[in-house]
Amino acid sequence: MFNYNCNFNSVCNSFGFICLNIRSLPKNYTALRTLLNSVSIQFDIIALTETWLSDKYDSNSFTLNNYNLVRHDRPDGYGGVCLFIKKDLQFNILNLPNIRFTDVLNILIFNHNLIVSVFYRKPNTNFIDFFSDIDAHLLFSGSLYPNNKYNRIIAGDFNIDMKIDNNIINNNALKLFSVFSLYGFERLIKYINTHVLNNIPNSLIDNFFVSHAASVGHCGSLSIDISDHLPIFCTVRFCNNNNLDRNSISNSASHNNNVSVIDCDAVKTLLLGYDWSLHEHCDDVNKSLSAIISVFQDFIFKNTHIKSRRVRFKIPNAPWISKEILKFIEIKEGLFHTMKKNSTKLSDSENISIKQRYLFYKAKIKHMISDSKRSYFRGKSNHSYCL
């Protein structure tokens, strides 16, 4: 049943995730329960895409023992996503920026400072809009929940083929990897096809993207035919952020920020003293590579220390916002405040003139941002293509 590309060593203090494009939860609810009862792992989070739920379906009709259900339905009754969360995990639903043509659900698990998201991107929709919105989404969420304080995992069906075929990767997949990598995410599923066509797995469009993972115990897919997608799963041990207060992000001018410092000499000493002969007799190259990577990750994790420093807190501008755009925004805001504060003191003709100038700058800024954003992503796409 298990197809995996990482070793199956047990992972302490790890989270277990499973994600499936179920193509109608009402239709395949019984099959989902059968699947969960047939595996030995009790997953902490169950993410489903294409749930095909609407207001006419009561959540109580889809209960799983020891799980809470939260859902995001699409008005047309198709698409949609949901999360089943173990009842011992306290969480809130987060209101983060939307992504066009994509169903998104985000939660924050309090006691672990962990953000869990599930995405479903509709097929045959505009890639430029999608990459633009996901970049803005990650930028905004990273300013509210920075990587040094919060871990994050994003699961879902992206409808972008991410498989590696003779060292060739889909160009849109490269763009997706580029956007995620900018914000410190790495993908987990790399060599296993997840979408089935004519009973043969032919593409990799479902995946996990993780930030701040200390190590991955195992990940892969399950060979079971609930829908035309294989379920994907992973167990991840995140860096320990439990000592960080989830309300510690201050709106004041500055606050304490933590920096991870790796003791490279200690890591080198451990690597030199490690018995590498333990990995000589494994015929599976992928398992051997995963085991060796796990050794490196474990030594680095054990010798990573947190160092505090004082920095100014500033929510970053979007990378396509230039100084010229900021200057025009400042002028527009000045005109807006003039209209609000002095409207009664000015003559009608002066108020009309200020309003016309305000509307002019508002339209100009919108046009400049649109052009600048388009140029930014074209440049990023060309860079990804060159790589």
Buried (B, 14 or more C-beta within 10 A) or exposed (E): EEBBBBBEEEBEEBBBBBBBBBBBBBEBBEBBBEBBEEBEBEBBBBBBBBBBBBEEBEEEEBEBEEBBBBBBBBEEBBBBBBBBBBEEBEBEEBEBBEBEBBBBBBBBBEEBBBBBBBBBBBEEEEBEBBBBBBBBBBBBBBBEBBBBBBBBBBBBBBBBBBBEEEEEBBEBBBBBBBBBEBBBBBBBBBEBBBBBEEEEBBBBBBBBBBBBBBBBBBBBBBEBEBBBBBBBBBBBBBBBBEEBEBEEBEEEEEEEBBEEEEBEEBBEEBEEEBEEEEBEEEEEEBBBBBBBBBBBBBBBBEBBEBEEEEEEBEEEBBBBBBEEBEEBBEBBEEBBEBBEEEEEEBEEEEBEEBBEBBEEBBEBBEEBBEEBBEEBBEEBBEEBEEE
